[in-house]
Amino acid sequence: MLITVDELTEAMLSDRPPVVLDVRWQLGDDRGRDHYRDGHIPGAVYVDLDTELAAPASAARGRHPLPDAAELQAAARRWGIDDGSPVVVYDDIGNLASARAWWLLRWGGLTDVRMLDGGLGAWRSAGLRLSSGDATPRSGSVTLSSDRMPVVDIDQVADTTAVVVDARAPERYRGEVEPVDPRAGHIPGARSAPTAANLAADGTFLSPDRLRERFTELGIRDGDDVIAYCGSGVNAAHEIAALELAGIPAALFPGSWSQWSADPARPVHVGQDADR
């Protein structure tokens, strides 16, 4: 699931180098491609999260609905991925964005997909060079399907007995601020588990033991069904990665808060849930 800078540099020099994807995206910053052009890991291909890792936004489906498998396959071929290709993804915010590509490619059927632990910051800290401009990948031939990772829809979330975790910042969970979605607050009963807290100060993931302690403190027990959501299904993929590192499988609610809050029939809770 994770790869270190040393492991990536070794893999890039091997006879089976990975396809490296740069998923530079952040809420409120639409200059991902510009940041990529200013400096990226040599050979990395830029991936546009809004257009290549999501279907068009709508109130009915949310801001980042899952793409059709055929569209994801076409994009993956543009990036140069073949069947069996190893893939490494990264961003510059601790994989909070690139985890979406990690999750989607696994959802599509790829098994060898890893995140660069620490992202671009770790690469820079190692003193390794960056490339500028655009890379021109060759065409790949990968065949993707869908549904290789667990997914739940809005009605399933509404009726679930699973533990539902909200990966957004605590102030958004409590409804104190809402910068982009129709209503503030959270899904009633959801537990606040901001995914940024799964990272150490240097942007690397906490150890599996520490992550397991964190989720245990949130009341998640072995055998619990777990559903993760965030604003639009991006950071929730990072939460699922952290849960998996801790040995806890989880399903993604892709529509997340952007879909839930757009439906006036769905209840909203503001503040901290009484049992948290």
Backbone hydrogen bonds, N-H to C=O, Kabsch-Sander energy under -0.5 kcal/mol:
donor,donor_aa,acceptor,acceptor_aa,energy
3,I,115,M,-2.2
8,L,4,T,-2.5
9,T,5,V,-2.7
10,E,6,D,-1.9
11,A,7,E,-2.2
12,M,8,L,-2.6
13,L,9,T,-0.9
13,L,10,E,-0.6
14,S,11,A,-1.2
19,V,86,P,-2.7
20,V,18,P,-0.6
21,L,19,V,-0.5
21,L,88,V,-2.9
22,D,45,V,-3.0
23,V,21,L,-0.7
23,V,90,Y,-2.9
24,R,22,D,-0.7
25,W,23,V,-0.9
26,Q,29,D,-0.9
29,D,26,Q,-2.6
35,H,31,R,-2.5
36,Y,32,G,-2.4
37,R,33,R,-2.6
38,D,34,D,-1.9
39,G,35,H,-1.1
39,G,36,Y,-0.8
40,H,131,S,-2.6
44,A,41,I,-2.6
45,V,20,V,-2.8
47,V,22,D,-2.6
49,L,47,V,-0.8
52,E,48,D,-3.0
53,L,48,D,-0.8
53,L,49,L,-1.2
55,A,65,P,-2.2
58,S,62,G,-2.2
62,G,58,S,-3.0
72,L,68,D,-2.4
73,Q,69,A,-2.5
74,A,70,A,-2.2
75,A,71,E,-2.1
76,A,72,L,-2.8
77,R,73,Q,-2.2
78,R,74,A,-1.8
79,W,75,A,-1.7
80,G,77,R,-1.1
81,I,76,A,-2.2
85,S,82,D,-2.0
87,V,112,D,-2.5
88,V,19,V,-2.6
89,V,114,R,-2.6
90,Y,21,L,-1.8
96,L,93,I,-1.1
99,A,95,N,-1.6
100,R,97,A,-1.9
102,W,98,S,-2.2
103,W,99,A,-2.9
104,L,100,R,-2.8
105,L,101,A,-2.6
106,R,102,W,-1.4
107,W,103,W,-2.7
108,G,104,L,-2.1
109,G,106,R,-1.2
110,L,105,L,-2.5
113,V,111,T,-1.1
114,R,87,V,-2.6
115,M,1,M,-3.0
116,L,89,V,-2.6
117,D,3,I,-2.5
117,D,115,M,-0.8
118,G,203,G,-0.8
119,G,116,L,-2.6
120,L,91,D,-3.1
121,G,118,G,-0.7
122,A,118,G,-1.0
122,A,119,G,-0.8
123,W,119,G,-1.4
124,R,120,L,-2.7
125,S,121,G,-2.6
126,A,122,A,-1.4
127,G,124,R,-2.2
128,L,123,W,-1.6
131,S,40,H,-3.3
133,G,37,R,-2.3
140,G,77,R,-2.7
142,V,81,I,-2.1
144,L,142,V,-0.5
145,S,108,G,-2.8
148,R,107,W,-2.1
152,V,252,L,-2.5
157,V,153,D,-2.0
158,A,154,I,-2.0
159,D,155,D,-1.5
160,T,157,V,-1.0
163,V,225,D,-3.1
164,V,162,A,-0.6
165,V,163,V,-0.5
165,V,227,I,-3.0
166,D,191,R,-3.0
167,A,165,V,-0.6
167,A,229,Y,-3.1
172,R,169,A,-0.9
173,Y,169,A,-2.2
174,R,170,P,-2.5
175,G,172,R,-0.8
176,E,171,E,-2.1
177,V,171,E,-1.2
185,G,172,R,-0.9
186,H,269,H,-2.4
190,A,187,I,-2.5
191,R,164,V,-3.0
193,A,166,D,-2.9
195,T,167,A,-2.0
197,A,194,P,-1.7
198,N,195,T,-2.0
199,L,196,A,-1.5
200,A,204,T,-3.4
203,G,200,A,-2.0
206,L,198,N,-2.5
211,L,207,S,-2.7
212,R,208,P,-2.4
213,E,209,D,-2.2
214,R,210,R,-2.2
215,F,211,L,-2.5
216,T,212,R,-2.3
217,E,213,E,-2.3
218,L,214,R,-1.0
219,G,216,T,-1.9
220,I,215,F,-2.3
221,R,219,G,-0.5
224,D,221,R,-2.3
227,I,163,V,-2.7
228,A,251,A,-2.8
229,Y,165,V,-2.2
237,A,234,V,-1.3
238,H,234,V,-0.8
239,E,235,N,-1.9
240,I,236,A,-2.1
241,A,237,A,-1.9
242,A,238,H,-2.3
243,L,239,E,-2.6
244,E,240,I,-2.5
245,L,241,A,-2.4
246,A,242,A,-1.6
247,G,244,E,-1.6
248,I,243,L,-3.1
251,A,226,V,-2.6
252,L,150,P,-2.1
253,F,228,A,-2.3
256,S,253,F,-0.5
257,W,230,C,-2.7
258,S,231,G,-2.6
259,Q,255,G,-1.7
259,Q,256,S,-0.8
260,W,256,S,-2.4
261,S,257,W,-2.9
263,D,259,Q,-0.5
263,D,260,W,-1.3
266,R,263,D,-2.1
269,H,186,H,-2.7
271,G,174,R,-2.0
276,R,273,D,-1.9
